[in-house]
C-alpha cells in the first residue's frame, strides 16, 4: 500500500508527526496550553506560538522522507534525494543528491554493461542436440530444407518458443553423440557433456537426465519433463478363449456353492411346503367333504421352482403359505444378486482384452531368474541402480552387471532386444518412463510394466557458470505455467507420427473372477432365510393344530413328526387323503380308515394367507 502513495502524502505524514512531537515537548515544559481566538486583521499573537516554533525547529526525527531537521531560519537540512534508473531487472538506485554535494553517481555502469553483454537476448546461440524421437528428428523431406528448418520434434518446438520469448537466435547442431557419460577408469567425460566442457556449444537440449555426476561439470535449467524408470517388456500373445470361458466370471468354489444352495433351497421348499398346513388345499372347494387335499410342492415342482427363479424365467407355481413365501423371497433375492454379479462380470470378460504377464513390477523381476534385464550402459538409469541402497534395486544391479550382454548402447537396441526375446529367453529393458510411453503408444509388440521406480527430469544443459541458465530456467517455468509444455507433449506423444496407434490394453497376471469372499454374504442371507422359514412353518403348524383340535388329536411333537413323515413318504404326489385313523396310526389313503371331516373353515388355506 505504501508504494501507491504520492510524494506529498509522505511529506504530510512527516509534517503531522513532527507537529505532534513538538506539541508534546511544549506541553511537557509549559503544562496545559490554553487556546484563545485570534484575528488575522489585528496584530495579536498566540502566547505559545514562539514556543511551538522553537520546539519544531529543535525537533529531529527519522520520517518517511528521511532524516528531518531544520536550521535557524526554518529551512530543512540534510535532504537527500535518491536517483533511480530503469534497468532490465527493474528500478535500480544509481546515486543521490544533496544540497551540499549535488549529484553523486555511485552505480557501476561498466558492470551493468557487461551484464547486458552476457544476457541471452539478442544473442546467437549454438545449441547441441542428439537425433532421438520424439525430441529432435529430421523432417521426412529434410533435404529440401536448410539449417534449423530441417528438424522437428518436442525439443525443437520448445527451443523455438524460448527463442521467441527471450529474443535470441540459434543454430541447431545435431549429432549422434550420446548425452554424456564418464569413463570409470580415466574419469573423462564423453558425448555432448564433453562438448559443453570444451565450450563447443552454448547449451544441450534433448532427453538429457539431470544427474549428480553431470551437475558437477555442467549446469542445468529447471526440468521441462518429469519421468521415472519403468520396465519395457514384450507384450504376451493373447490366449484364445476356452470353450467354457463363460464360467470364468465366478470361481469354481462359487459355482459349487450355488449348486449346493440350489439343492438346499429345493429340499427346504419341499419339506416346508409339505409340512405347512396352509400349503394343503381342497382341489374342489364346492365339495366340502371331498376327502382329499392337494399340495403343489412335490420334489419335482420344488426343484423346478428354484431353477426357474435362478434362470429368471419364473414358473406357474405360486407359494401359498407365509413360510414358503418367505423362502421364495429369500431365494429371489439371492438369484437377483448372483445373476446381476455374474452378468456384470461376464460383460467385462467378453469385452476386455486380457493377457497374462510373467511379471507386474520390479519386485517380480527380482524374484525370478528366467527373464534377464538391462539398461543403457553409462546412462542415468544404470547410475540409478548402481547407487541405490534399496535392497531390491541393489539385487537388480547385481543381476544386470553379472552379464555384459544385459547392457545396450541405445534405446533402439534395447527395444529390439525386448522384441526379439521369446519364452524362457525373455528380456526386459529398464528405461525412462516418458520415452517408454512414446514407444508403447506406437509399437504394439511391447508394453510398459509397473509404476515409475524414481522421479527425475530432463533439463537444458549449459557450460559451468553460464550466464544464460537463469533466463532459460525462468522462461521454461513460464512456458510450463502457460501450458505450452503440456501442449507440446500431447502433440508429439499422442498425435504426431501415429500416436495412440496401440490400444491401452490392461494386462493381468490372473483372472478377476468373483470369489466366495465377495459374494459370501448372499449365501449367509439364504441360510438365515431358510432358518426363518422353518420357524414360520412350525408356527403355522402349531397355530393350525391349536385351532383344529378335532383334527390334530395327538401331541404337538407327534403331529409334527407325522407331517414330516408323510412329506418324505410321498415326495412325488400332489394330494393326500384327509381320512385319519381313529387310533394313533399314521396318515393313510386306504378306504378302511375312519374319515375325519375337514374343519368348518372349509379350506386349509385361510384367505388371510
N, C-alpha and C positions, 0 to 999 in steps of 0.2 A: 504493500500500500504506500510505503514511503517513496518509492521510485516514481509514483504517479503525481506527486505534489510538485507545484511550481516553486521557483526560487523565492518569490515574495512570501509564500506560505512559510518557508523555513525562517525567513527574516522576522515575520510577525511572531512566530513561536518564540524565537530567541528574545525579541523585544519584551514580550509579556513576561517571560521567565526572568529577565533582567529587572523589570519593574517590581515583580513580586519579591525578589531577593533584596532590592533596595528598600522597599516598604518595610520588610521585616527588620532590616537594620535600623531604620529611623525609629520604628516603634520600640525596638529594644533600648534605644538611647533616650527617647523623649517620653515614652509611655503612650497612653492612649492619645490619639490625634483627633482634635475637633475639626469639624468641617463647617465652613461658613460660605455664604453665597458671595460671589464676586461679579463685577460687571466689567465688561470689556470697554465700556465708554468712560470709565473713571480710572484714575491711577491708583488702583487698590491691589495689593499683593496678598497672597496667602502666606501666612506667617511661617508655614513649614515648607514653603516652596524651595528656598535656598538649601535647606537641609536635604530635601529629596534630590535636588540637583547634585549636591556634593556626594550623596550616597550612590547615585547612579554612576558618576564619574569614577568613584573609587571602588566599584564592584567589578570583580573579574570572574568569569566563568567560561566553561567549555560548552558551547552550544552546538546546534546542528550545522551552523555555518562556520564552525571553527572556534578558535580562542577569541573571546570578546573582552576588550579593554579599551579605555578612552584616554586621550591626553587632556591637558588642562583646558583646551579650547572645545572639548566635546567631540573631537574627531576620533573615529575608531582607528586603533593602531593594530599592527601585526596581522593585517589582512593578507591571506594567501589564497590565490586562485589557481586551481589545478587546470592544466592544459591537457586535453584528451584528443586522440586522433582515431578515426575509424580504420581498423585494420581487418585482415581476413578473419582473424579469430574474435573480432568484436571491438568494442571501445577500449583503447589502451591509453593509460596515463603516460604522457611523454615528457611532462615538465610542469613548471609552476610560474606564477607571477606574484611579486610583492612590490609595494611602493618603494622600498629601499633598493632592491636589486634589479627590478624589472623582470623581463622574461628570462627564465633559466630552463634550458632543454637538457634533460638527463637520459633520454632514450637512446639505445644503441641501434641506430638505423642501419649500420653495417651488418649486424647480426640478423636484423629483420630482412634485409636484402638477401642474405644467404638462405633464410627460411623460405622466402619466395622462390629462390632458385632451386631448392630441393623439393618443392611441392610437386605433386603428381600432375597438377593442372598445367595444360599447355605443354606437356612433355610427350615425347615419342618413346614408348617403352618396347623392349624386346621381351616377348612372352614365350617361354618354352613350354611345350606340351608333348604328350605322347598319344599316338593313334590308339584309341580304345573306345569301343562302343559302350554307352551312347554319349560319352563325354566329348571326344573330339574324333570326327570321322570325315573322310573325304566325300564330297558330293559324287553322285553317280556319273555325272559328266564333268568331273573336275578339270579335265584337260581344256575345257572351253573357258575356264576362269583363270585369274591370276591373283597372287597374293593371298590375303585373308579370305577372299571370296570363294576359295576352293574348299573351305571346310564348313562343317555344320555340326551341331550337337549341343548337349546341355551346357558344357563349359564355354562353347562359342557364343551361345545366346547370353550367358552370364557376363562374359567379357565385353560383349557389345553393349550391354546395358550399363556396366560400370563405366565404360568409355564415354557414353553419352551423359551419364550423371556427373562424372568428375572432369569431363572435358579434356581427355587425353587421347592421343592416337597410339597405335600399337602395331607391331609386326609379329605375327604368329609364326613361330619356328617349330615345326612338328617333326618328331623323330620317333624311332622305335626303341629308344633307350629306356631302361627301367627307371622307376621313380627315384630309386636310391637305396643302396644297401652298403653296409660297412663290412669290409673284409675282416673276418675274425682274427687273422694272423697279422696282417700288416696294419690293421686299423684304418686303412684308407677307404674313403667313400667313393662310390661309383654311381653312374647314372646321372639323372638330372640334378640330384643334390650336389654332385661333383661340379656340374656346370655352374650352379649358383655359387659355390665356394670360390670358383675361379673367376667369378664376375662376368660370365659369358651370357648372362641374361638378367633382366630386372625382376622376373618372377616366374614361377612354375604354376600352371593351372591345369588341374586334372584330378583324377581319383587318387590323390596322394593323402594317405592317412597321417594324421598328426600323432607322432610318437615322441617318446622321451629322447631317444637317440638322435632323431632328426632335429629336435628343438635345440640341441646343444650346438649344432653347426649352422642352422638356418633359422629364420623367423617365420612364424605362421600367422595368418589372419584368423579372424573368427571363422568357425566351421560354416560351410554353406550346405553341407549334407551330413546327416547323422546316421549311424549304422552300427552294426554289431556282427559277430561271427555266427554264421549258420552253416548247416550241413547240406550239401548238394548230393543227391542220391538218384540213381537210375529209377525211373518210375516202373513199378512192377506191372506185369500184364494183368489185365482184369480177367478173373476166372469166370467161365461160363456158369450161369445159374444151374443149380442142381434140380433134378426132376421134382423133388418135394420141397423146393425152396419156399413155397407158400407157408410152410410150418416154421420158418425161421423167426418171424416176429416174436414168438414166445419160446422160451427154453423148454427142453424136454420134460423137466420136472413140473412145469406149469401145466403142460398138456396132460400129464399123468394125474395131477391133482384135479384138473377139470373133469376128467373121466371119473375119478372117484367121487367128486361132488355130484356128478350127474347120476351115478348109480345110487348114491346115498339118498339124494333127494327123491328119486323114483321110489325107492323102498319105503321111505318115511311117508310119502304121499299115499302109497298103497296101504300101509298099516294104519295110518291115522284116518284115511278115507274109509277104510273098512271098520275101524274102531268107533269113529264118531257116530252116534245115533242120528245125527242130523244130515248125514250123507245118505241114509237109507230113506227111500220114499216109496209111496204107493204108486205103482205104474198106472193104476186105474182109479183115479180119485173119485169117480162116480160110484164105485163099489166099495163100501166101507169095509166089508168083510171079505176082501179079496184073498187074504191068507198068504199073500206074497208081497215082499218089499224088494226093491232093487237098489243097486249101488253102481255108479258109473266107474269107480276106481278099481278095475281089475288090474292085474300086474302089467298086462299089455297096455292098457289105457294110461296107467301111471307113467310108464316109460315113454309112451307116445306124447303125453302132455309135456314132460320135461324136455324132450328132444325138440318138440315143436317150438317151445319157448326159446330154447337155445338158438335155434335157427331163425328166429324172428318171423315165423310164418303163422303161429297160432294154431289152435285146434278147436274142434267143436265141443270139447269137454270144458265145463264151467264148474268150479268148486262151489258147493252149497253151504258148507259149514264154516264157522269162523276160523277154526283151526286149519282147515285145508286152504282157505283163502289167505290166511296169514303165511302159510308155507309157499303158496303160489306167488304172493307178493315179494317175499324174500328172494325166491328163485328168479323172478323177473328183474329185480334189482341187480342180482348177481350177473345175469346174462347181459343186461344193459352195460355194466362196467366192462365186462370181459370182451364183448363184441366191439364196443367202442374203442377200447385199447388195442385190440387186435387190428381193427380196420385202420386206425391211425398209424400204427407201426408198420403195417403191410404197405401202406402208401409210400412211406419213407423208404422201405426196402426196394420197392419196384422202381422208384424214380431216382434214387441217389446211386451214383456210381461208387462202388465200394472196392477198395483194394486192401490187400494185406501187406503191410510193410514189415521188413525184418527188424527195423529199429524205428524209434519215435523221437529220441533225443540223445544228447551226448552221453547220458548215463548208460543207455542201452548199448551205445557204441563201445564203451569201456568194458562192459560185461561179456562181450562176445569176442571171438578171435577169427571168425571166418571172413568178415569184411575188413579190408585194410583201408586206411585213411591217411590223407596227407594234406599239405598246404603249399603255398607259393614260397619257394626257397628264398630266405632273406627278407621276406615281406613282413608287414606288420602283423599278419595273422600268426605266422610262425613265432614271431617275437612274443606275442601274447601268451602262447602255450609254453614257450621256453622259460618265461619269467613268472608264470603263475605259481602261486603257492597253494591253490585249491587242490586237494588230493586227486580228484578225478581228472583234472586238467594236467596234473603232473604225470599221471599214468598214461594219458593220451600222448603227451610229448615223448615219453619213453618209447611208446609203441611207434610213433612217427619216425623218430631218429634211428630206430633199430634197423630200418631198411631204407637205403638211399633212394630206392625206386618210389618211395612214398612222396617224395618232393617233386614238384613241377616247376617250370620256368615261365609259365604264362597261364592266364585264366583259360585260354583256348585249349591248352594242353590238358589242364585239369578237367574241363568239361568233356573233352574227347575221351579221357581215361575213364570217366564215370560211365559214359555211354557204351564203351567197349566192354565193360565188366559184365560177367554173366555168372549166375549160380553162386557157387561157393567161392568164386574168384571175384567177389564184389569189391568195389572201391568207392569210398565216399570222399568228397572234396570239401575241405573247410575253407570258406571264403566270406567276403563281406556281404552282408545281407542285402544292401541296396543293389549291388551288381547281380547277386543271385536272383533277386526279384525281376530284373530286366531279362535275364536268361530264361527263367522258367515261364515267363509270360509269352515267349516266342518259341521255345524248344519244348515240345510236348513229351519228349522222351526222358526228361529229368524233372525232379521235384525237390522243393525245399523242405527240410525236416527241422522241427523243433523251433524254439524261441531263440533270439539272439543271446549269445553267451556273455557279451560285454557291451559296452557303449563307448563309441568314439566318433570321430568326424573327419571329413575331408576339408582341407583348408588350402588357401593360396600360400605358396612358399616364397620367401624373399631372402636375399643375402642378409647376413647378420647386420643388425643396426640399420636396416633400410629405412629411409625417411618416408617411404610410400605405405608402409604397413598399416599405420593408424588410419589414414584416409580410406584405404581399401576396406579395412575392417568395419569402419563406420558405414561405408556405402553398402557393404554386404548386409549388415543389420537393418539398414533402411529398406533394402530390397526385400528382406525377409518380412519385415513389418507390413509392407505393402502387398505381400502375397505373390510377388514375382517369382520367387524361388519355387514355391509350390506349383505355380503355373507352368514353369519350365519342366518340373519333374513329371507332371501329368502329361505334358506334350510328348516328352521323349520316352517315357516308360509305358504309357497307356495308348498313345495314338499313332506315333510315327513308326514306320518300318514294321508293321504287323503287330503292334502291341495288342495285348489281350487276345491273341490267337488261341491260346490254350485255355480250356475251361478251368475254373477254380475248383478242382476236384479235392474233396476232403478224404484223405486216406484214413484207413482204420486198421488197427492191428488185431481186431476181433470183431465179433458181432455185438450189436447193441440190443440184443433180444431182451425182452422184459423178463426179469427173473422173479422168483417167488417173493423176494423181499419187497418188490414193487407192488405186487397185487395180493400179497398175503392177507391184507385186511379184509378183502372181499370174501375170502374163504371163512374168515372168522365170523363175518356177518351171517353167512349161510349156516354155520354151526349154531350160532345163537338163535337164529330164526327157527331152526329145526327143534332146538330145545324148547323155545317158547311155544311152538306149535304143538309139541307133545303135552305141555302143561295145559294149554287151552283145550285140547282134545279130552284129557282126563276130567277137566272141569265140566265140559259139555256132557260127558257120560254120567258124571255124578249128578249134575242138575237133572238130567233126564230120568235117572233112576229114582231120585227122590220124588219127582212129580208123578211117576207111574209105578207105585209100589205093587200094584196088582200084576204088573208085567215082570218087573225085576224083583223077585221074591227072595233071592239069595243075598248073602252078604256082599258088600260092595266089591271087595277084592276078588271074590269068587266070580261075580258078574263080569268084572274086567277081564279076568283070565278066560272066561267063556268067550267073550267077544274077540279077544286076540286069537284064541284057538280056532274060532270059526273063520277069521280072516286068513290065517295060514293054511287051514284045511282046504279052502275053496278059493285059491288065488285067481282063477280064470273065469269065475262065474260073475254075473251081474245081479243076481237076485238070490233071496233066501226066503224060507217059509217063516211065517210069524207064529206057527204052531210050536209050542214048547212042551216038553214032558212035564207031567204033573209032579213027578218026583224030582230028585236032584240030578236028572240026566242032562245031557248036552243038547244043544240045538240039533234038531233033526228034520229032515224033509220027508220022512215016511208018513203015510196016511194014518197009521195006527196011533200016532201021537195025539194027545189031547190038545185041541185047538185053543189058543189064547187069543181073544179078540184084540183088535187094535185099540189103543186108548181112545177116549172120547174126543180128543182133539183131532182125530181123523188122520192126519198126516204126521209122520215123524219129523217133518221139517217145518217148523213154525214160520209164519210169514215174516217174523222179525229177523230171520236169517236169510 
